[in-house]
Amino acid sequence: MAIATINPATGEKLKTFTALSDSQIEAKLTLAAEVFDDYRYQSMAQKSQWLNRAAELLEQDKLQFAKIMTIEMGKPMKGAIAEVEKCAWVCRFYAEKAEEFLANVAITSDATRSFVTYQPLGAILAVMPWNFPFWQVFRFAAPALMAGNVGILKHASNVPQCALAIEEIFQKAGFPNGVFQTFLIGADQVEKIINDNRVKAATLTGSEPAGMALAAAAGKQIKKTVLELGGSDPFIVLESANLEAAVATAVTARMLNSGQSCIAAKRFIVAESIYERFTTELVAKYKALKVGDPLQEDTDIGPLATPDILTELDQQVQETVRLGAKVLIGGKPADLLGNFYLPTILTEIPADSPGASEEFFGPVALLFRVKNIDEAIKLANHSAFGLGASAWTNESQECDRLVREIEAGALFINGLVKSDPRLPFGGIKRSGYGRELSSQGIHEFVNIKTVWIK
Ligand code: NDP
């Protein structure tokens, strides 16, 4: 894929970039290794100061950063601004908490003194996607840099200006040159970077094929990986639920980022006693959504990031319909220039159709009717993925069962699945492994060193 800015709302190619040459890659890897030798011993206070400065810079120019995202991948402006603000939050969170998370832990043993200490690994490669082009990077970088690692970013090829802006933020914030570097390279260069001895570990957020390729390459080098891949998360609404709140949240849960979120609710599993009401109200709310220019403040749904995403989504919808699903609303691309897809709701989804098993990365809700909680849990778990489930109930026994039985990295009861710097984030099954954020996230890329002293 060419490294370029192509406005998804118009199809216009605005800027192209040349990928780094072999010698440029070599120079950047050398710099990363050299700067790490000093940076690893920087004090927590100094690193916190730089990271807090990065938060300030993000907030100062949030409109400018938001616009870069919107122009490159089509995110509506209000979501883009909120994303920049959240990046500032994760910077401040780790600036404050990293010292506590990485403090030595004393352990009683046969030593005079034994403890665990956390030490940085070195250069960590982050292969990141376009869907939250600032957030995905900051949630990697804030803990990684506070732990004393240095970061190498290979961003998605359709968001190069975001990638360069992020590198500049870290530089302006005061981090030494080379502590965070953007590598403008194609996916075909990733294996070479992983194979390099100066790169110690890698993280990837994106599709399953990309995750498999990265993990296979890293596995051959015995290097640790964290993978945050796709999801087809359930949104379960049981009879006792507050229906009004559930429907309102269902819209946000599915439509955030024009439907292009790994933790978006994708399969709505609703008790049959409330199914008709839920469906009618959801359709009404979908009708009210404004599709159009993502630069306008009141736009709810922008274009999908690339023509390929649009084509794939439409193929999944058409195949699911061909096999017997019913379209309640939408069901096709919008009649607009650019990669727009209509807000869509499908129901009566056959078990052998893409709607029952695949991730739909766009504004398409898949509705399923179930008799009771047993059926709901069974259907929710009948998925190759397991990222973040949402369930709505006011019965404590149902709540207990959901906590025990739902197969996912996270379960949100009576709320929207969201990432939050305070809470660990990640999946099970084909959604990936490892955790980001919170104290668990900062412990992924450190040497958990045991010290035993007699
Ligand atoms: P990709 O997984 O292809 O892209 C994500 C990142 O991985 C990009 O930086 C990409 O680089 C890189 N990459 C791609 N292939 C490889 C590889 N073989 N080895 C190493 N790195 C690689 O996502 P797409 O943009 O193609 O989106 C396809 C689907 O992926 C979506 O429809 C959605 O289902 C899922 N997805 C999930 C996301 C999530 O948040 N979990 C985010 C984005 C996508 P480059 O851009 O240069 O190809």
Residues whose N, C-alpha, C, O or C-beta is under 5 A from the ligand:
A	BS01	NDP	M1 V127 M128 P129 N131 K154 H155 A156 S157 N158 I185 G186 A187 V190 T205 G206 S207 P209 A210 A213 L214 E228 L229 G230 C262 E359 F361
